[in-house]
Amino acid sequence: MSYPIIVKTIGWIGSISYVTAYLLLSLNRIRSDRNLYHLLNIVGALGLIVDAFYLNDYPNLAINIAWALIAFFAIYMKGKNKPS
């Protein structure tokens, strides 16, 4: 089974997005209650979901689906709790 460059690239984008989110959070450049943090985590999760799906890596697939759902939920709740 060959490993298409597009799948590999999407996986790397996901990995870089996760690391960027964590680095920026650790350096106090972003806050965990901001959409940017959650969007970086969503991009990271989606990239690694594509990669894991292609490779049939089910534990990695499951954790990244959970990670994306948590980030989507956080953005949803933040919007829902916003004063009108």
N, C-alpha and C positions, 0 to 999 in steps of 0.2 A: 504494500500500500504506500503510494507516494504521499508526501505531505505538501499540499499546495501552498505556494508562497503567500497567497491571500489569507489563508487560515493562520499561517505562522505570523504574518504581519498583524492581523487582528488580535491574536493572542499577545504579541509584544506590546501593542498599543494598550491593551487591558492591563498588563503588568506595569507598564510605565505610569498609567493613570493611577493605579493603586499606590505606587511608591510616591508619586507626586502629591497625592492627597495626604498621605502620612507625613511626608517631609514638611509640607506647608503647615500642617496642623502642629507638628512638633516644634517648628520655628515660630509659632504664633503669627503666621502670615494669614491664616484663615481660621475660622472658628467652626466647631462641629455643628453649630446651630444655623449655619449659612448654607444656602442652596449649592454654592460652588463645591463645597466639601462632598455633599451627597451626589451631585452630578459627576464628580470625578470617580466616586465609588461605583456609580451606575455604569459609567463607561468602562471602568475596570472589570466589573462583573460581567458585562455583556461580552467584552472581548475574550475573557477567559471561558465563558460559557460556550462560545463558538469553538474555541480551541478544544475544550474538554469534550464537547459533543462529537467533534470530528474524530478524536482519539479514543472514544468510548471510555473516557476516564470519569466514571460515574460519581465517585466521592467528590472530586473536584467540581463536577457539574452541579451536584446537589448544594455544596456550600456556596457556590457563586450565585445560584438561583436564590438561595436564602439571603445572601448579601444584597443582591439587587432589590429583592422585595422589601427588605428593611429600609434601604435608601429611598425607594419610591414611597413607602409608607411615611417616612420621616418628612419628606417634602409635602405629601398630602396633608399630614397632620399640621404642619407649619402653616399651610394655606388655609386650612379649616379653622385654626385658632386665631387667625389674623382678624383684628377688629375691623368691622365694616365701616 
